[in-house]
Amino acid sequence: MKIRQKKRVCLGLLIAEVIKENDIKLDEELVRAKVEQFASTYEKPQEVIDHYYGDKQQLAAVENVVIEEQVVDWILAQVKVEDSASTFDAIMNPQPEAAAEDA
C-alpha cells in the first residue's frame, strides 16, 4: 500500500512540474465537457451538472482528471514514436544488455 501511495505522490509532483514548466492552463471547456459526459449517463443530467458545479470538491476532482489528461496530451505531442520489429519473447524477457541500453 505504501508503495502505491509513494508512486501516486511522485506522479503528482511530476505532473505539477510539467504544468508549471510548460505553463499548462486548465481548460474550463474540457472540464465542462467532462462533467457533461459524466452527467449524460444519468436520468436527469442537468441535476448532475448542477451538483458538480455546486460542490467544489466534486468539481476539483473533475478538474484534476482534465488537467492530467491535458498533461498527457502535451507529453504525447512532444515525443517521437518509432516502430521497431520485435518478438513477444524479446519484449517480455529482455536480455540484460538490451535492458541497459533502454534505460
MIZADO-723871 format. One line per 10 residues: for each residue y, z, x of C-alpha. Coordinates in Angstrom, 2 decimals. Example, Ala and Ser with C-alpha at 12.3 -4.5 7.8 and 13.67 -1.06 7.14 Angstrom:
2
-4.50/7.80/12.30 ~ -1.06/7.14/13.67
END
This chain:
103
0.00/0.00/0.00 ~ 2.46/0.86/2.78 ~ 1.83/-2.49/4.48 ~ 2.74/-4.32/1.27 ~ 5.91/-2.25/0.92 ~ 6.86/-2.89/4.55 ~ 6.34/-6.64/4.10 ~ 8.47/-6.60/0.93 ~ 11.29/-4.76/2.72 ~ 11.13/-7.17/5.68
11.17/-10.15/3.34 ~ 14.18/-8.71/1.51 ~ 16.04/-8.24/4.79 ~ 15.19/-11.77/5.88 ~ 16.37/-13.24/2.57 ~ 19.58/-11.20/2.75 ~ 20.26/-12.52/6.26 ~ 19.65/-16.15/5.22 ~ 22.02/-15.65/2.28 ~ 24.71/-14.11/4.49
24.43/-16.52/7.43 ~ 24.44/-19.62/5.20 ~ 26.89/-18.42/2.58 ~ 24.44/-18.97/-0.28 ~ 26.03/-18.01/-3.59 ~ 24.16/-17.08/-6.75 ~ 24.24/-20.00/-9.18 ~ 25.07/-18.49/-12.59 ~ 23.95/-21.68/-14.34 ~ 20.49/-21.27/-12.81
20.46/-17.64/-13.96 ~ 21.30/-18.72/-17.49 ~ 18.59/-21.40/-17.37 ~ 16.03/-18.86/-16.13 ~ 16.94/-16.38/-18.89 ~ 16.69/-19.16/-21.46 ~ 13.32/-20.18/-20.03 ~ 12.02/-16.61/-20.39 ~ 13.51/-16.33/-23.87 ~ 12.04/-19.62/-25.08
8.60/-18.06/-25.40 ~ 9.81/-15.55/-28.00 ~ 10.22/-16.00/-31.74 ~ 13.94/-15.18/-31.57 ~ 15.13/-16.47/-28.19 ~ 18.81/-15.63/-28.74 ~ 17.95/-11.95/-29.16 ~ 16.11/-12.02/-25.84 ~ 19.04/-13.76/-24.15 ~ 21.42/-11.17/-25.59
19.10/-8.40/-24.36 ~ 19.09/-9.74/-20.79 ~ 22.86/-10.11/-20.73 ~ 23.30/-6.68/-22.31 ~ 21.12/-4.88/-19.77 ~ 22.43/-5.01/-16.20 ~ 19.05/-4.06/-14.70 ~ 17.21/-6.81/-16.57 ~ 19.83/-9.36/-15.60 ~ 19.77/-8.20/-11.96
16.02/-8.79/-11.86 ~ 16.53/-12.38/-13.03 ~ 19.38/-12.85/-10.55 ~ 17.07/-11.69/-7.74 ~ 14.44/-14.24/-8.75 ~ 17.05/-17.01/-8.87 ~ 18.65/-16.19/-5.52 ~ 15.22/-16.04/-3.89 ~ 14.46/-19.48/-5.35 ~ 17.80/-20.74/-4.01
16.93/-19.41/-0.53 ~ 13.52/-21.10/-0.63 ~ 15.15/-24.36/-1.72 ~ 17.68/-24.07/1.11 ~ 14.93/-23.41/3.68 ~ 12.85/-26.33/2.42 ~ 15.89/-28.59/2.72 ~ 16.20/-27.60/6.40 ~ 12.64/-28.22/7.54 ~ 10.93/-31.41/8.57
7.32/-31.68/7.45 ~ 4.91/-33.81/9.42 ~ 1.44/-34.69/8.21 ~ -1.43/-34.38/10.64 ~ -5.11/-35.06/10.16 ~ -7.44/-32.09/10.41 ~ -10.68/-30.77/9.07 ~ -11.21/-27.80/6.81 ~ -13.20/-26.05/9.54 ~ -10.44/-26.59/12.14
-7.85/-25.07/9.82 ~ -9.98/-22.14/8.74 ~ -11.36/-21.39/12.23 ~ -8.71/-22.30/14.80 ~ -9.65/-22.14/18.45 ~ -7.70/-19.56/20.50 ~ -5.69/-22.16/22.45 ~ -4.83/-24.05/19.26 ~ -3.66/-20.83/17.62 ~ -1.48/-20.03/20.66
0.15/-23.47/20.54 ~ 1.02/-23.00/16.85 ~ 2.69/-19.64/17.50
END
